[in-house]
Amino acid sequence: MDKPLLLACKGCGNAIAEAAFALAGLPLAIEYVDYSAGSPTRARLLSVNPLGQVPALLLPDGTLMTESLAIVHHVNDLAPQAGLVPPAGSPQRAAFLRWSTFLVAAVYPTFTYGDEPAKWVDDAKGAKLLRESTDRQREKLWLQLEGEAGEPWFLGDTRSALDIYVAVMTRWRPGVLWFAKRTPKLMAIAQRTAAIPEVAAVMKRNFD
């Protein structure tokens, strides 16, 4: 394998990793899989990542990387000129570390538990309540992020991978209409980021 291979599904979190590679100008092969139960490609995904989640990145030496934020940091190490992560000593670095971790540690779990609530509770009523409560919690978290967002990028004048996260994740629940109405700063960041040619190609491949 002469370049990294990303196991992905269209419209999923792998779009963040794809955009990071694209902005860095690094080669990347993509293999699409369906992670859902009963899918003919689920066994392939599980053979690479026992969690059955994407993104799963196989490096040329056979090393496996998972977790979008870890992959972002890996890409930044390879191509710091892409500006995905503010460098050590930058006044924006602390905010980047805080809010990028917030996205994956606070917002992402609302999908982990809310997308397939039957995995976590036994009865239909409980599953419905879990889906509804995680949706409400996610909206609260996005409103918090709206209050922290700068302009024209999340970190103000500094573009970073945070803007990629916003561009991709505003395509998920609660949906672009909700974001446009309730979080106009985040929506503007999402649109601005999605208009970057390298990111636009990734967004088109995943969402259009």
C-alpha positions, -999 to 999 in steps of 0.1 A, spaced: 0 0 0 17 32 -12 -8 57 3 -31 58 33 -65 40 29 -95 55 46 -125 33 52 -155 56 50 -193 59 45 -208 88 26 -219 117 49 -202 103 80 -174 116 101 -148 104 76 -157 136 56 -137 155 82 -106 133 77 -111 135 39 -112 173 40 -81 174 62 -61 154 37 -75 175 8 -64 208 24 -30 193 32 -26 181 -4 -18 146 8 -27 115 -12 -55 93 1 -73 63 -11 -110 59 0 -129 26 4 -166 30 11 -183 6 35 -217 3 51 -213 0 89 -249 -10 95 -258 -45 108 -263 -70 80 -243 -50 55 -221 -71 32 -192 -47 39 -196 -47 77 -172 -76 81 -146 -57 61 -149 -27 85 -148 -49 116 -117 -66 103 -100 -32 104 -118 -15 133 -135 -38 158 -157 -9 169 -173 -9 135 -169 28 131 -156 52 105 -132 68 98 -107 40 100 -74 50 84 -48 24 74 -14 39 71 11 25 45 30 6 72 -2 -11 83 -8 11 114 -45 17 121 -57 51 131 -93 58 142 -110 89 157 -113 119 134 -95 143 158 -65 119 160 -64 118 122 -65 156 120 -35 159 143 -17 132 122 -23 151 90 -12 183 107 21 167 117 27 157 81 16 190 66 17 218 92 15 244 64 -21 234 59 -30 252 92 -53 225 105 -40 230 141 -26 262 155 11 256 164 24 255 199 27 290 213 -1 303 192 -27 323 211 -54 303 193 -40 269 203 -57 266 237 -91 274 222 -86 249 194 -77 221 218 -107 230 240 -134 232 213 -121 204 190 -122 181 221 -156 194 230 -170 184 196 -158 149 199 -162 144 236 -196 162 241 -214 166 208 -204 133 191 -217 111 220 -252 125 214 -251 106 181 -234 75 196 -264 71 219 -291 88 199 -286 73 165 -292 37 177 -309 40 211 -321 4 210 -284 -6 215 -285 10 250 -321 5 263 -344 -25 260 -379 -10 255 -392 12 227 -404 40 250 -369 42 265 -353 43 231 -376 71 220 -368 91 251 -331 85 246 -333 97 210 -353 128 220 -331 137 250 -298 134 231 -313 155 203 -322 182 228 -288 180 245 -270 184 211 -290 216 204 -279 231 237 -243 222 229 -245 239 195 -260 270 210 -230 271 234 -206 268 205 -225 296 187 -217 319 216 -180 310 213 -176 312 175 -156 339 160 -156 355 125 -149 347 97 -136 314 112 -144 297 145 -111 310 159 -115 344 144 -89 353 118 -73 318 120 -87 290 99 -84 256 114 -98 221 114 -126 234 137 -141 249 106 -141 216 89 -159 200 118 -185 228 117 -190 224 79 -196 187 81 -215 184 114 -240 211 105 -252 187 78 -263 163 105 -292 166 130 -307 190 138 -302 200 101 -291 230 81 -325 248 86 -321 247 124 -285 259 122 -294 287 98 -321 299 122 -305 293 156 -267 295 149 -260 320 122 -223 324 130 -218 287 128 -238 285 96 -217 312 80 -185 294 90 -199 262 75 -208 279 42 -174 297 40 -155 264 47 -176 244 22 -167 269 -5 -130 262 -3 -123 242 -34 -106 213 -17 -134 211 9 -161 216 -17 -150 185 -35 -153 165 -3 -187 179 6 -200 171 -29 -188 135 -27 -203 130 7 -235 151 8 -247 161 -27 
